[in-house]
């Protein structure tokens, strides 16, 4: 029996009426046998093209290292991948011989977990392939041949479960148990392996010396506790430890982030205008570029176009002055409902965080702090009510998008996946279709899955933009939510609705047409389960061709086809700015949310169709085997992890693979109920229950080990070693966990060096930085005039005109249009190098414990205990420095102090580092080459000119013996 054998809800499908034909197609879009040629064409096309693309990559790779091995060029020695020879296939051996321990060291834990998950899926489907091909497929074919109702003896028809009956269905029951046991075993084994990797990560040098590893983040702090002392009281209320943390309540940065964002946008716009206008500097266009100001700034010109260069220059200048004013107006008397507490020992911080899982003192949420670059700062001040409302709105829009997508999804299912249906509706196409059926079968096998995949490329972009406004406090949690919501959308719309739409339509139409007999009787007569099984069997060739084409996508990722094409197009036909050219040479970021969603979706489709069409399993196994190899190369040599989470994606992968297995069990139960007995279904019933119990077992066994370094602390003060004291002195938690808008360097417009000689003619704005060189009140005793880089001993305002142009613009020569010259700069590394770890300068790493210069937190070289009660200082930390200490601090960063450069990292506080960036170093012959101008010399946190002499007083509150 097939769906076409039943009475159509719309009448006779042979009628020529277009509406009747459409209703028939909606009822049975896959009800023909036009699939065998499509499957073979998809197999030949995808595998053949994948091989050709891989060969093309192997040929081009040695000659284009910027695209195919940027990490080999830019990473530091520790994180650099293995060297590759110039041979065509020289990349095989380094990829094959790099083990997991080396992967953790070179690409980070997130990338290692990604590859482990891919390898786990490969191993699962290789074993399931043995079950599917050796047991399920023969059972389906043999049983189908014995069925007298089979009218077509095509292989793809016989291989499905559509005609399987009788004792052969016990094979499905046994295979279901075998598949469930296989998946549970690999999940348990890899859960233990990921836990082992997490424990090794906790013991790594990067983690032990990172500030975030012993820092707590507190959110939803009540008004009465929004002080440094209030944070200490809240942490003590959760769990008292032997060491007292150093606290920093956040300050209200007002509209500063929006101003900086607008400033950067204006700078980029000016760079675009200059790049086009100065494309040929010796032959400038007759007319200067013009622009229409935004509505906010049209009051003076009535909406008419104005000179673009002058307008953007003035706008940048206004924004800089406004940013400076706001930075100077921020103080500690306007605290926010979040803050940070940093401990001397990692054990103390993790113990408090573990205890805080079930405690919320005064409604406060306390958990381990993420890396500073992982924080979404604009969402931290949100209250629980606002955050819940944003999540509700986000889920509401996702639900609306899911419902809206049903209609186009149904049309794709009806026409795109089966061109025969389009021929029945479109008379002109039908003639062509009948005369060249083989050609159109090939087009269907290639174009249908390809166009479907192309449509789905836009969905991750939409979901990420929706999730940005959902109130997530970290980028990692946002990406996890993007992955989970994408997966739910894909499973519901692209698998369930796509595969069952025709069955649901037929069933509902039948019930409506026979409601006079009684709804329940109509439901029973409709034989919904039978139609559902037939519909799944009919749609299985589409998923087979779709999975085949995933191998083509994997090869396209390896060859970086989009990056190469886009870069070539822009360089050939556009006028890229120097900044854009530099960014194109930077290593691209790995989009874990999208790839995890794809992998989970592929696995779900394969598991759901394992009994419906066993051939999907070897195709999926082949895909994971190929993609593991190719993604390993990409993560080693090309892609970076923009925000390292330390392997925190694993739990969502585990849970969703369990869900996919349970969903597959229900599909198998559907097959058993349709053609088998309730006894068979009863034997299947324990599987979902056992999988749920397995989930809770793994969660109770592994989750706490994955999340916390320790769950208990030693309260012996002697356990605090001298090394711990030295680490403590250089925390500066207020700076490293301070809002970047307080101290980040403002962007300076970049121009190509070939146009330097005409800048004075083109640029009519100010060419001296005197308005931006006023000293912040907190450092009035230091000479604050920016020094000339090319004229030693002269300030920038008295430098020659050419030097002034270089101060107002960042002139980049052709030879420096490469990311390698800018990888240490925050404005580039934050977007293209994570937090800088790939290049050897993590953002929140503290100084090493030996040969550490005197602490800038405590005064007069005091002991750590004396520095604990220090008040917040101008740098946003906790010690108030004298002018002499400030000079020593900057000398330490510039390598000028008597104690040597020490182990301070260059990105600890950009504003401190840039304070005297233009000065001629003392005792050195030449300056280090620098690019750009730090226009606003603000203090590290921007809390300048504010009385800050109060002690926290918490030492006396708690007592030293606590």
N, C-alpha and C positions, 0 to 999 in steps of 0.2 A: 504494500500500500504506500502511496506517495501523496504528497499534498495536492498534487494536480488531480488525483482521483476523486477528491472530495468536491462537493458542490461549492462553487465559488460564491462568496457573499455578494458578488456584484452581478451574477448572471453568467451568460455564455461568454467565455473568453475568446471565442472565434469571431465575435462581432467586430465590425470595423470602427465602431464608435470609440473616439479617443479617450473619453472619460472612462468607459467600460474597460478598455485595455489597461489604462493606468491603475484602476482598482485591482484588476487581475494581477498585475505585476507587483503591486504592493503586497498582495496576498501571497505571492509565490515568486520572489525575485530570483531564486537560485534553482528553480524547478526545471532545469534542463541539463544536458550532458555535454556542455560546451567548455569543459574544464581541462581535459587531458592535455590538449595542445598548449593551453595557457600555462600549465604547471611545467611542462618540459621547456617551453620558451623562457620562463622565468629562471629555471635552473641553469640553462645554457647562458643566458644573458648575464645573470648575477655572478656566477662563478667565473665565466670568461672575462667579464669586465673587471672583477676583483683581481684576477691574476695580472691583467694588463696594467691596471693602476699600480699594483705592487711593484711590477717590473719598472714602470716609469719612475716610481719613487726611488727605487734602487739605483737607477741611472742618474737622476737629478740630485740625490742626496749629497754626494761628495762635493758638488759644485755650488751648493746653496746652504751653507751652515747657518745663516741667519734665520732661515725658515725651518730647517729640518734638524738643527741641533743648537738652538740659542743658549740652552743651559750649559752646554759644553764650553761656550764662549764666555758667559757672564758669571757663572756660579763660582764661589770660592772653592779652595782645594778640597774642603771637607764635603761639600755638597755636589761637587762636580761629578757627572756620570763617567763611566769608563770611556777611555779613548777609543775611537773607531778609526780603522784604516780607510784608505781611499778606494778600496775595492768595491765592486758592485754589490756583493753580498756580505761585505765585512761587518754589517750591523747585526747579522744573525748571532754570531758567537757572543759578543758582549751582552746581548739581551738574554740569551739562553743561560749564561753562566752567572748572572747576577742573582744571588740568593736573597732571601727575605731579610736577613740581618743587614745586608748592604742596602737594601731598598729603604729600610727605616732610616738609615743614616743619610742617604742621598736624596730621597724624595719626601720623607716625612711619613707619619703614621697614617694620616688620612689616605694618601695614595696607596700605601701598603695594604690597608684594609680593603680599599677598592679592588686591588688586584687579587687579594685573597678571596673576596666575595665572587669575583669573576671566575677564579679557578675552582671555587667550590661549586658554582653552577655548572661549569664544564664537567667536573667529576660526577655530579649528580646525574646529569643528563646522559653521560656516557654509560653509566650503569643502567639507567632507565631505558636507554636505547637497546641494551641487551634484552631486557624484559619485553620491550615493545616489539622488537623485530623477531626475536626467537620464540616468543610465546603468544603475544596478543595478535600480531598480524596473521600468522598461520591460522590461529583459532577463528579470526573473523572471516578470512577467505574461505576456509573449509566449511564453516557453518553457513555462510551466505550461499555457497554453491548448492547446498542441500535444500535451501529454501525454495519452494515452488513458486513463490510470488516474485522472484527476481526476474525482471524483464531485460536488464542490461548486464552483460557479463564483463564490463570494463573493469580494469584492475582497481581504479580509484573508487568505483562503486562497491566492489567486493571487499575492499580493505576497510571500509567503515563498519560501524556497529549497527547500521540501519536494518540489516536482515539477519542479525545474529539472534538465535533463540535456543531454548532448551538448556541442556547440560553445559554447553559451551560457555554460558555466562558465568559458571563457577570459575572459569579461567580469569575472568575480569575481577572477581572477588579476591582470588589469591594474588593477582598482580597488584591490586589496590593496596593490600596489606604490605606487599614487598616494597612498593614505591614509598608508602608512608614510613616504613622502617628505615629505608635508605635515606630519605630526606631528614628524618629526625636524627639519625646517626651523624650525618655531615653537619647539621646545625649544631648539635652538641659539641662535636669535635672542634668546630671552628669558633664556637662561643668560648671554649676553654683556651683556644689559641689566641683569640683577640684579647682575652683577659690577661694572658701571659704577656702579650705585647704591651698592653696598658701598664702592667706592673713594671716592665722594663722601661717604658716611657717615663714613669714616675721616678725611676732611679737614674735617668739620663742626666748628663751634665747640664743640658739646656733647661730641663725642668727644675732641677735643684737650684739653679742660679737665677731662675726667672722670678720676677716679683709677683706675678699673678698666681704662682703656685702656692704662695702663703698669704694671699690677700683675699679677704671676704668682700662681697658686694652686698650692700644693704639697700633695699628698695621699700617704698611705702612707709618711710619713717614718719611718725607723727610729729606735729609742729613742735611739741615740747622737747623733743629729743634731737632736733636738728642742729646739733653742735658736735664738735669733736668729742667732748666729754659725754654727750648723749649717746654717741655710737659706742663708746667704751662700756657704758652702762648696759646697753642692749646686748652686746656680745657676752658680758658677764652674766646676764640674766639667763642666757642659754646654757653656757658652760664656762666655768672659771678655769683658767689655765695658769701655769706657772709664770708665763710671760705676759706682759701687758702689751696689747697691740698699739700700733700707731695709727691714729684715725684721721680722716679727712672728709669733712662734709662738703658736698658739692655746692657751688655758687651759681647763682642765676646769671647766665651769660646773655640774657635779654635777646635782642634780635641779631646778635653777632654772627651766628652760623648762616643766617639768611643773607646778611650783608656780604660775607666772604664768598658765599656761593654766587651771588650776583656779580661780585667783583671778578671772580674767576671766569664767569660767563662773558663778561664784558672784555676781559683780556683776550680770551680765545676769539671773540668776534673781531677785535681789533687786529689780531694776528691774521685772521682770514682775509680781512680787507687789505692789509699791507701785502700779504703774499700774492694776491691777485694784481694789485696795483704795481708792485715792484718786481713782477715776474721777469721783466726785462728792464733793469734799472737804467740802462743807457738810452732807452727809448721809451720814456714814460708815456702813458695815454694822455691825450689832449685834455680830457676832463677828469677832475678828481672824483673819486667814488662818493656816492651819496647814500643816505639811509633815511628811512622814516622812523622817527623816535617812537618808542612805546607810548601808549595812551597816558601813562603816568607822567611823562615828560614832554607833552605836546603843548603845554599852556603858553609857552613863549613863542612858538613858531606857527601855531594854528594848524598843526598836522602836516605841514609841508616837509618835503625832503630837505635834509641838511647835509653838510659836509660830514662824511662818515668818520674820517680820521679825527677831525676836531671834536665832533660830538662824543665819540667813544673815549677820546683822551680826557675830555672834561668829566665825563661820567666816571671814569676810573679814578680820577683825582678826587672827586666828591666822595666816592665810596671809601677811598683810603682815609680821608679826613674823618669820615663818619665812623669807620672802624676804630681808628685811633681814639676818638672821643669815647666810644662805648667801652673799649678795653680799659681806659683809665677810670671809668666810672664804676667798674665792677669791684665789689668788696665783699667781706665775709658777713655783712649784716643782712644779706638777702639769701639765706640758704635754701637748698632744694631738698625734696624728700628722698634723696639717695646719697650714699656715701660709701667710703671704703675703709677697711681696717686691715692693716698689714702686721703680721706676727713675725717674730724672730725665727720661729721654727715652723717648718711645714706641718709637723705633727699637730701643733696647736690649732692652726687654721683649719685643717681637715677634720679634726675632732669637733670643733665648734660647728662646722658646716654639717657634719653628720648628725649631731644633736639637734640642729636647727631644722632637720627634715620634718620633725613632728612638733616643733615649737615655733611660734610666731609672736615674739614678745611685743605687746602693744600693736599687733597687726603687722609688724615688720617682717619682710621676707629676707632671709639671710642664706646665701649660697656662695660657693667658690666664685671668685671673680674670673671672668674670661680674660683673654689677652686684650690689651687696650685697643688694638685695631679691630677687634671683633665686636666692639660695643656700638650699638645704634643709639647715639646720645640723645636724639630728640624724643625717643620713646621712654627713656629712663624716668623723667618727671611725671609720667602719666600715673594716675591713681588706678586702683584695681577696678573701679567702676568704669573709668574711661577705657582701660585696656580691654575689659570684657565687652564693652559696647563696640569697640573697633573690631574685635574678633567676630562679634555677631554680624556686623555689617559686612565684613569680609566674607564670611560663610554665606551670607544672604546673596551677595553678588555672584559667588561661585555657584550656588544653587540655581540662580537665574540663568547663568551661562550654561550650566549643564542641561537645563530644560530647553533653552533656546537651541542648543546644538542638536537636539533630537531630530528636528526637521531636516537640516542639511545632511545629517548622518544617515537618515532613512533614504534620502535621494542618492547618496553615495552607495548605499547598500543595494538599491534597486537598479541603478543605471551604470555607475562607474565600475562596479564589480562584475557586471554582466552586460556586455554590449548588445546581446541578443534582445534584451528588454528595450533598449533604446531603439533598435531597429523596428520593433513592433509598434512603437509610438510614432516614429519619424519615418514616413514613407520614402522620402528621398534617400535616407541613409540605408534603408532596408535593401534596396537593389544592390548598392555597393557592398553591403555586408554579405549578401548571399553569393555574390560572384567571387568574393575574395575572403571566404570564411577563415582559411588558415592564417592569412595575413592579420585579420582582425583578432584572431585568437592569440597571436603573438603580441599584438598591441595591448590586448586585455591583460595578458600575463605580465607585461612590463609596465605599461602606463598606469594601470589601476592602482597597484600598491605604491608606485612612485608618487603619483599625485596625492594619494591618501597621506603618505608620509610628509609631503611638502605642506599640506594643509595643517598637519599637526605640529609643524615647526614653530608656528606662531603662538601655540597654546602656552608653552613654558614662559614666554615673555609676558603674556597677559597675567598668568598666575603669580609670577614674581612681583609684578607691579601692584597687584592686589595685596600681596602679602607684606609689601613694604609698609602699607598703611594699617596693618593688623595689630600693631602694638608690640611686636617682638623686640626684646631688649638686646639681642645679639644677632649678628649676621648668620652665625651657625644655626641657631634655632629657626631663623627665618628660612634658611635653605632646607632644613629638615621639614618644615611645614610645607614648603613648595613641593618637595618630593612626595610627601604623603598625599597632598591634595591633588597633585597631578596623577598619582597612581589611582586614587579613588575615581577621578574623572575618567581616566582611560579605561579602567575596568568596567565602570557603569556604562559609559557612552560608547566606547570603541569596541568593547567586547560583548557585554550583555545586551545592550540595545541594538547594536549593529547585527549581532548574530540571531537575535530572537524577535526583531521588529515584525517581520512578516508573519511569524507564528502568532504573536500577540494580536496583530491586526485581524488575522483570519478568525482567531478564537473570539474576540470581542464582537466582530461582525456577525458571526454565527449565533452568538448568544442574543444579540439585539434582534436579529431576524426571527428567532424562535422563542422570544420572551413570552408569547402567548401560551406556550406549553408549560411555563414555569421556569424561572431563572435557574433553579438548581438542576432541574431535569435537562435544561439546555446545556448547562455546564458539563453534566455527565455525558451527554451525547456528543459534545464537542471533541472528546478525546484529546484534551490539551497536551498531556504528556507525550502521546504518540506524535502529534504534530511538532512538539518541541524537539523531540529526538530527530525527526526527519529534517527539520529546519537546520539543526546543528550539523547534521551530516552533509546537507547541501552547501552550507557555507564553508565547510572545512577546506575545500581547495583554495578558496581565497586566502585563508590564513596560512596555508602552505606556501603559496607564492609570495605572500607578504614577508614571511620569515626568511624565505630564500633571499629576498632583496636586502635584508639587513646586513648580509655580508658585504654587499656593495657599499653600504653606508660606512662600515668599518674601514674599508680600504680607502674611501674618500677622506675620512678623518686622518688616516696615516699620511696621505699625500698632501694634506692641507690645501685642498683644491680651492676652497672659498677664500682663504687668506692670500694665496698666490694670485687668484683672479682679481680680488678686490684691490690688493696692493698694486698690481700691474695697471689696472684701470685708473686708479687715482694718480699714479705717477705719470701716466701717459696723457691723460685727458684733463686732469684737474690741476689746481695750483695748491699743493699741500703746504701747510705751514711747517717750519722747522720742528715744532712740537709734535705735530702729527707724524712726520717722518721718523722722529725718534721713537715714538710710541709704537709704530708699526714694526720696529726691529726688536721690541721687547718680547719676552716669552709670554704667550697667551695663558689665560687662567683655565683650569679644569672646571667644568660645570658639573659638579657632582650631583646636584639635584636632578638635572635632566637625564644624565646617564644612568643613575640609579633607577629612575622611573622607567626608562626604556628596558633595562635589564629585568626589573621586576615584572614589567608587563609581558615581555617575551616569555619569561618563565611561567607566568600565570596562563597565558594562551596555550603554551605547550602542555602544561599539566591538565588543563581543562579538556583538551582534545586528545589526551593520551589513549583513551578507549574509543573515542569517536573516529579519529583518524591517526593511527599509530605512527604514520610517516612524519608527523610534525616533530617527533622527538629526535630522530637523528639529525634533522635539519637544524634544530635548536642547539644540539650538542656541537655540531660543526661550527655554528656561529660563535658560541662561547669559546671554543678552542681557538678559532682564528682571532677573535677580538681580544682575548687575553694576551696573545702574543703582540698584537699591534698596539694595544693600550699600554703594555709594558714599555715598549719603545717610546711612545709619546710621553709618558710620565717620567721616564728617565731623561729624555733629551729635549723635549719641547715644552710640555705643559707644566705650570706651577700650581701650587695650592695657594690661592689668594688669602684665605683665612684658615689657618691650621686649627682644627678642633681636637686633635689627639685621638682620632678614631671614634668620635661620638656618633657617627652615623649607624653603627652596627645594630643598635637595638631596633630601629625602624626597619632595617632590612630583615632581621630575624622575624619580627612580628608579621610583616607582610608576606614573607615566604610561607609562614605557617598558615596565614589566611588563604593564600593561593592553593595550598595543599587541601585545606578544608573545603574550599569551593570545588576543587577537582573531585573530592569525595562525594559531594552532592551530585555532580554531573554523572559520576559512575552509578550512584544510587538511582538516578533517573533512568539510565539504561537498564538497570536490573529490574526496576519497577515496571517499566514499559513492556519488556519481553520476558521477564523472569518471574520470580516469586517473592513474597514478603520474607521468606526465610533468608534469601540472599541479602535483602536489604537489612534484615536484623543482624546478620553477620558483619555488615559494614558499619552498623550504628556505633560501636564503641570507638571507632577511629577518631572522629572529631573531639570526643570527650577526652581521649588519651592525649591528643595534641594540645588541648587547652591545659590539661594537667602538666604536660611537658613544658609548656611555656612558663607556668608559675614555678616549676622546679628550677629551670634555668635562671629565672629572674632572682629567686631567693639565693641561689648558689653563687651567681657571678656578678650581679649588678653592683652591689656595694664595693666589691673589689675593683670593678671598673671605674667607679666614680670617685673613690676616696683613697688617698695615700695610706691613711690609717684611720681607725675608728676609736682609738683610745690614745691618751697622752700620758707621759710621765711628768708628774708635777714636782719633780725634784729640781730645784734651781741650779744644782751643780751640773745638771744635764746640759745647761746652756754653755757651750764651749766658747772659747775665745774666738774661734772661727765664726761662730754664730754672731758674736758681737760685731765683728768686722763687716759681715754681710749686712747687718742691721743698719750700720751707719750710712750706707749709700742707697737706702731704699728710695727716698724722695717720692713716696707714693702719691703725694698731692700733685706732683708734676706729671709723673708717668701715667696716672689715672685721672689727670685733669682734662677738661674738655679741650680738644685740639684747637678750637676757635680762639682760645685764650693766648696761645703762643705760636700757632702755625705761621710759617712764613708766607707772605702774600706773593701771589704769582706776578712775575714780571714779563711783559711782552717779549716774545722772541722774534728776531728778524735774521734773515740770512746775511752772512758776511759780505756777499757780493753787492748788497744794497747799502752798505754802511756809508759810502761816500755821498749818498743822496738823502740820507735820513734828515740832515739839517734843513734841506729844501722842502721835504715832504711834511715833516713833523713840525707843526706850528705851535705846539704846546711848550710848556716850560722844559728846559733842558738842564735844570739844576734841581737837586733834591732838597733844597734848604727847608722847604715847608714840612718835609717829612722827617727831618733829622732832629727834632726837638727831643730832648732827653726825658725819659720817664722819670717821674718825681722820685722813685725809689732809688735811682742810681745817679743822682745829680752831682756826685763828687767825681764821676768818671768823665773823661773827655769823650763826648758822644758824637762829635762830627764824624761823618763817614770819611774815611781816608781814601785817597786816590790809590788805585791799584797799580797804575803805571808810573806815577810820579811820587816816589818815596818822600815822606815828610810833608806833603801837601794834602789838605783836605779836598774832598770832591768838589766843593763849591768854587774853589779857586783853581781847579784843574783846567786844562785846555778844553776847548769845545768838543773835540773828539772824545775826550774822557767823559764829559757830561752825557754825551749821546750813549756811551756804553753803560753809564749808570742808569739811564732811564730805559734802555732797551738791553736785552740780552742778545748779543751778537754771536751767532753760531756759525763757525766756518763749515765748509762742505765736508771736511774730513772728520768733523765731530758730530755729524748727523747719525749718531749711533747710540743705542741705549747704554753701551758700555761706558760712555763718558758721563752718564747721568744716573747710573744705578744706585749710587749712594745718596742721592737727593730724595728727600721725603716726598716731594710732589710727584715723582715718578715711581719710586719703589713701593709706595702704598697701593697703587693701582696695578703695578706690574711686577711686584716682588713680594707680595704678602706683607709681612711686617719687617721685611729686610733680612730675614734669617737666611734666605738662599744666598745672600751676598755677604754673610758673616757679621751682620749688625742687627740682631733682634731688638725690637723696640723696648721691651721691659726687662732686659737682662741687667742684672746688677753687676758691680765690679767684682772681679775675682778676689779671693779672700787673702791673697798674699800680696805684699808690696802695695797695699792700698794707701793712698794719700789720706791725710787727716780728714775726718768727717766734716762735711759742710752743714750737718744737721745740728750737732752739738757745738757749743762754743768752747774755745780754749782747750780743744783736745780732750774734753771731759769724757767721763765713762759713759757707756750706753745708758746706764740708769739715769744719769743726769740729763741725757738728751731726750729721754722719754717725755718729759714734761715740757719740752720746748714748745713754743707757740708757733703758729704758721708764719712763714716768712714770705718775702717777696717772690721767691721762686715757686711758691705754691707748695713747698715742703713743710718742714716743721721746725726749722731753726732760723733765727733772725740774725743774718750775717752782718758783720761790720764791713766797711768799704775795703779794708785790707783783705778780708776773707773772700770778698767778691772778686777782687783782682786775682787772688790765688786760684779761685775756681776757674776763671776764664783762662788763666795761664795753664791750668791743668789740661783744659780742652785743647789749647793751642800748642802744647808741648813745650812750655816756657818755664814752668815752675822748677824750683830747685830739687824737688822730689822726682822730677822726670814726668813723662806723660802719664805714667800709671796705667791703669786698666779701664779708664773711663771710655764708654762707648760714645761715638760721635753723634748719635741721634738721641741722647738722653734728654736734651732740652734745646730745641733749635734756637729759641730766642736768646738763651744764654750764650750759645755758640756764636750767634750772629751779632752779638752786642758790639763786638769790636772786629767784625769780619773784614772791614776794609783797612785796618791798621797794619803798618809795617811791623812784622814780628820782631821782637827784641832779640838781638844776637844772631839773626839769620840773614843770609845774603839775598834771598829772594822769596817772594810770596808763593804760597800754593795757589795754583790756578783756580779761580772761582768764576762761577757764572751767576749773573743776575744780581739783584740788589734787594736786600732786606729793607724795605722802605720804612717800616715802622719798628723802631727798636724798642719793643715793649719788654717788660719783665716777664719771667717764665709763666706765671699764672695770670698776670695782669692785675694783681691786687696791690697796686702801687699807691703810695701816698696815704695809706690807711693805717691808723693806729693798730698795731698788732702785738702788743706786749703782754696780753693776758695769758696766764698759765691755765692749763686745763684743770688743774687741781684734782685730778682723779687719783694720783698717787696717795694723797691723804685720805681720799674717799674709800679706797679699797684696802690700802695698807700694804706694806712690802711683804708681809707674811702671808698674803692671800695665795 
